[in-house]
Amino acid sequence: MKFIAAVDIGNSTTEVCVAAVDESGKLRFLAESSAFTTGVKGTIDNVVGILGVLEEACAKAELKVADLSLIRLNEANPVVDGTAVETLTQTIVTESSMIGHNPKTPAGFGVAVGETILIEDLERAQVGAPYIVVISEEFGYELAAERLNSAFERRIEVVGAILRLDEAVLVHNRLKRKIPIVDEVRGIEKVKSGVLAAIEVAVAGNSVRMLSNPYGIATLLKLTAEETSAVVQIAKSLIGLKSAVVLKTVGRDALGTPQNSESVDEILSRAAQTVAEQIGVGCDDPGTPQAQILDTFTAETFAPVAIAGALSGEMSLERAVAIAAIVSAGELPISRIAERLAEKTGVFAAVAGVEPVMAALGSITTPGADLPLIVLDLGGGTTDAAMIDVSGEVRSVCLAGAGEMVTMMIQTRLGLSNRLTAENIKKFPAAKVESMFHIRLESGDVRFYENGLDPRFFGAVVLLAGDGMIKVEEEIPLEKIVAARVEAKRDVFVRNAVRAVEKLGNTDVRNVVLVGGSSEDFEIPELISAAFAEQSKVCGRGNIRGKLGPRNAVATGLAMEYAGGM
């Protein structure tokens, strides 16, 4: 009787299964385990994580690592995921600028257009001209309200106000005439008198309409067609916000953001250089990276770009390209991992089968699966695919682009500063907390709670993580979060699923089994199944060995191949 361990090093997760093989080749699985991959997939840093997972799996099987006869490793090429998010367009605003917007507590509602005037200059205002009053932090809400009421009494046409402090409601409650007020304006000290301005405060539960529409801005500020084209980025950045301020500043320089002139090939060459250094294969004498790019995947996305002319650092989402690439060296770095494992454990370690082929073998253990069969292994860095025909012949492909790329695209499309937030948005459905006792799910359904919710969630977008909630700290509308999440998954996984089947060369195969960590996602399998629906394919999550779900397919296949070859 021999005890073997099969190790699948993934971009995100390392999985192990331990099995017993008798002299006749009969295989009996004993235990399995998994943990996050340490280091870049296919590099020597993986050893630390592998040792931990091996010890855990062996302990479950009531064995020691030293009891093993063999450790089998899958071939593992490093994946460069999201090596570049390069903007393809430039943002130039020549005739207008924007200041702080979307505070949590604007007051009043409606649209107002007028000439800006500092509150200290109100005594010199002329009757008959509309004014937007600019109130600095030197003026508290009582003094500000007193000055505005005084102007009303003198028949000065004050149509709106912008404040530096978070006091819009306090000022609004003390006014004899109600006007829209936007507060928390960070760049207010940059606003001068005599500038044409438009402000908008949306009705509760809605978002701005005029200032999120370039033609709306053109209507309010009387822009020409050429000027209207220059404010498109401003309008885009205001979509979904509660309130906004737009200023028309004549005679500005066209500052803009330099357009990226680097080609995709140049970006990929730079990526290969970086990964060559990471995996220790270096460059040849002319300086060319010895690492080769086996597959690339590009997807259009958006990246936050500073708006030229914005006074408070506002950003606009611009077209960009996201790139993933599979990188290989002449000598697979995985061989060094095998050598190091053998040194550390005293057990012979060998590099075995090709990853998608092993995934296909493991997937055959899914109840209800039948040959011919296509297996899509949806991981963190790659989308691997294999097809097994009725004779047992296997064809496979390994494609760049998977879960990590989806996370990166969500982060850039939503302009998130925290990658963990993007990862959570990818993993969990979203909802809006509308009261202390109910939330509205992204589907539109309402869920009620007998016990009151945590007050810090009130009015926020939350992610439903199991029995708990994760608050999205950024002020992003629910609809925008859901759209970015679904589009990123469709752009990466659905496109790669279709691309994989086409590369395998037989689109008539009816059975498609989804395995790998990303197959556990709450919506990716449904998105892929919908894409294959017209082809009458049976597509769904695998259930490895009838109990493990879509996990452990590659490790299971590595063990099966060894037993079959005895």
Rosetta blueprint (number, residue, H / E / L):
1 M L
2 K E
3 F E
4 I E
5 A E
6 A E
7 V E
8 D E
9 I E
10 G L
11 N L
12 S L
13 T E
14 T E
15 E E
16 V E
17 C E
18 V E
19 A E
20 A E
21 V E
22 D L
23 E L
24 S L
25 G L
26 K L
27 L E
28 R E
29 F E
30 L E
31 A E
32 E E
33 S E
34 S E
35 A E
36 F E
37 T L
38 T L
39 G L
40 V L
41 K L
42 G L
43 T L
44 I L
45 D L
46 N H
47 V H
48 V H
49 G H
50 I H
51 L H
52 G H
53 V H
54 L H
55 E H
56 E H
57 A H
58 C H
59 A H
60 K H
61 A L
62 E L
63 L L
64 K L
65 V H
66 A H
67 D H
68 L L
69 S L
70 L E
71 I E
72 R E
73 L E
74 N L
75 E L
76 A L
77 N L
78 P L
79 V E
80 V E
81 D E
82 G E
83 T E
84 A E
85 V E
86 E E
87 T E
88 L L
89 T L
90 Q L
91 T L
92 I L
93 V L
94 T L
95 E L
96 S L
97 S E
98 M E
99 I E
100 G L
101 H L
102 N L
103 P L
104 K L
105 T L
106 P L
107 A E
108 G L
109 F L
110 G E
111 V E
112 A E
113 V E
114 G E
115 E E
116 T E
117 I E
118 L E
119 I H
120 E H
121 D H
122 L H
123 E H
124 R H
125 A L
126 Q L
127 V L
128 G L
129 A L
130 P L
131 Y E
132 I E
133 V E
134 V E
135 I E
136 S L
137 E L
138 E L
139 F L
140 G L
141 Y H
142 E H
143 L H
144 A H
145 A H
146 E H
147 R H
148 L H
149 N H
150 S H
151 A H
152 F H
153 E H
154 R L
155 R L
156 I L
157 E L
158 V E
159 V E
160 G E
161 A E
162 I E
163 L E
164 R L
165 L L
166 D L
167 E L
168 A H
169 V H
170 L H
171 V H
172 H H
173 N H
174 R L
175 L L
176 K L
177 R L
178 K L
179 I L
180 P L
181 I E
182 V E
183 D L
184 E L
185 V L
186 R L
187 G L
188 I H
189 E H
190 K H
191 V L
192 K L
193 S L
194 G L
195 V L
196 L E
197 A E
198 A E
199 I E
200 E E
201 V E
202 A L
203 V L
204 A L
205 G L
206 N L
207 S L
208 V L
209 R L
210 M L
211 L L
212 S L
213 N L
214 P H
215 Y H
216 G H
217 I H
218 A H
219 T H
220 L H
221 L H
222 K L
223 L L
224 T L
225 A H
226 E H
227 E H
228 T H
229 S H
230 A H
231 V L
232 V H
233 Q H
234 I H
235 A H
236 K H
237 S H
238 L L
239 I L
240 G L
241 L L
242 K L
243 S E
244 A E
245 V E
246 V E
247 L E
248 K E
249 T L
250 V L
251 G L
252 R L
253 D L
254 A L
255 L L
256 G L
257 T L
258 P L
259 Q L
260 N L
261 S L
262 E L
263 S L
264 V H
265 D H
266 E H
267 I H
268 L H
269 S H
270 R H
271 A H
272 A H
273 Q H
274 T H
275 V H
276 A H
277 E H
278 Q H
279 I L
280 G L
281 V L
282 G L
283 C E
284 D L
285 D L
286 P L
287 G L
288 T L
289 P E
290 Q L
291 A L
292 Q E
293 I E
294 L E
295 D E
296 T E
297 F E
298 T E
299 A E
300 E E
301 T E
302 F E
303 A E
304 P E
305 V E
306 A E
307 I L
308 A L
309 G L
310 A L
311 L L
312 S L
313 G L
314 E L
315 M E
316 S E
317 L E
318 E E
319 R E
320 A E
321 V E
322 A E
323 I E
324 A E
325 A E
326 I E
327 V E
328 S E
329 A L
330 G L
331 E L
332 L L
333 P L
334 I H
335 S H
336 R H
337 I H
338 A H
339 E H
340 R H
341 L H
342 A H
343 E H
344 K H
345 T H
346 G L
347 V L
348 F L
349 A E
350 A E
351 V E
352 A L
353 G L
354 V L
355 E H
356 P H
357 V H
358 M H
359 A H
360 A H
361 L H
362 G H
363 S H
364 I L
365 T L
366 T L
367 P L
368 G L
369 A L
370 D L
371 L L
372 P L
373 L E
374 I E
375 V E
376 L E
377 D E
378 L E
379 G L
380 G L
381 G L
382 T E
383 T E
384 D E
385 A E
386 A E
387 M E
388 I E
389 D L
390 V L
391 S L
392 G L
393 E L
394 V E
395 R E
396 S E
397 V E
398 C E
399 L E
400 A E
401 G L
402 A L
403 G H
404 E H
405 M H
406 V H
407 T H
408 M H
409 M H
410 I H
411 Q H
412 T H
413 R H
414 L H
415 G L
416 L L
417 S L
418 N L
419 R H
420 L H
421 T H
422 A H
423 E H
424 N H
425 I H
426 K H
427 K H
428 F L
429 P L
430 A E
431 A E
432 K E
433 V E
434 E L
435 S L
436 M L
437 F L
438 H E
439 I E
440 R E
441 L E
442 E L
443 S L
444 G L
445 D L
446 V E
447 R E
448 F E
449 Y L
450 E L
451 N L
452 G L
453 L L
454 D L
455 P H
456 R H
457 F H
458 F L
459 G L
460 A L
461 V E
462 V E
463 L E
464 L E
465 A E
466 G L
467 D L
468 G E
469 M E
470 I E
471 K E
472 V L
473 E L
474 E L
475 E L
476 I L
477 P L
478 L H
479 E H
480 K H
481 I H
482 V H
483 A H
484 A H
485 R H
486 V H
487 E H
488 A H
489 K H
490 R H
491 D H
492 V H
493 F H
494 V H
495 R H
496 N H
497 A H
498 V H
499 R H
500 A H
501 V H
502 E H
503 K H
504 L H
505 G L
506 N L
507 T L
508 D L
509 V L
510 R L
511 N E
512 V E
513 V E
514 L E
515 V E
516 G L
517 G H
518 S H
519 S H
520 E H
521 D L
522 F L
523 E L
524 I H
525 P H
526 E H
527 L H
528 I H
529 S H
530 A H
531 A H
532 F H
533 A H
534 E H
535 Q H
536 S L
537 K L
538 V E
539 C E
540 G E
541 R E
542 G L
543 N L
544 I H
545 R H
546 G H
547 K L
548 L L
549 G L
550 P L
551 R L
552 N L
553 A H
554 V H
555 A H
556 T H
557 G H
558 L H
559 A H
560 M H
561 E H
562 Y H
563 A H
564 G H
565 G L
566 M L
